[in-house]
Amino acid sequence: MATAVLLLVAVVLGGVSQRVTGMGFALVTAPFLVLLLGPVGGVLVVNVCAALTSTLILLRVRRDVAWRRYALLGGAAVVGILPGSVLAQAAPSAWLELVVGVLVLLALASSLLARRAPAATGTAPAVVAGLAAGAMNTTAGVGGPAFSVYAVASRWPQRSFAATLQPLFITTGLVSFGSKLAIDPSSLPALAWWVWLGIAAALGVGVLLGDRVSRHLSQRTARAGLLVVAATGAATIAVRGLVELLAG
């Protein structure tokens, strides 16, 4: 019961973050769901929940989506998902926890450092960002930071970027979920039906709360809080994996 409650709280917080900033569901929930459900099962739940959350948000922001950029980034992300899925199934649990934590921390740092880089133009930066996002989405459950780095580096306006992220997250989340189930059908966590129902309700609650919060909270403040929460969770996972490796 305690695990289920913590899981639902993490999902609600992730939904709020996603609605307020355009991204953040995976960043907020992945570290904690991996701790609760394990590195493979946790990321699998993150993938499907992120896709459902983005679907709810897309209904509100679809007019601002840059569909051409979505096609380029999304196509590259799908290509990057396959090697990520293989790694997620083959790597030992402790190693995968360490990798998940470190990947999130590196991605967060890269998102901040990208602001100082020259403007990125052309197809190549978008393809690289998409490939990285797809691979990270299946191994760590977080593809948003790679897209964020590209958006900052290419000077992509925030409103269009936040809207376009939603179909990108739907695509990467569902493809990652399907590819990992195809490789190992037993990887889906054995949660009770009422837990899945609770997750669906928590997603809706998170998005609705995010609607209210977004009216009173600046984007800068919301992003700062998101980075702190995600970094704390990622560091916890990385340390846990390292401790398990040293103990083994």
Buried (B, 14 or more C-beta within 10 A) or exposed (E): EEEBEBBBBBBBBBBBBBBBBBBBBBBBBBBBBBBBBBBBBBBBBBBBBBBBBBBBBBEEBEEBBBEEBBEBBBBBBBEBBBBBBBBBBEBEEBBBBBBBBBBBBBBBEBBEEBEEEEEBEEEEBBBBBBBBBBBBBBBBBBBBBBBBBBBBBBEBEEEBBBBBBBBBBBBBBBBBBBBBBEBBEEBBBEBEEEBEEBBEEBBBBBBBBBBEBBEEBEEEEBBEBBBEBBBEBBBBBBEBBBEBEEEE
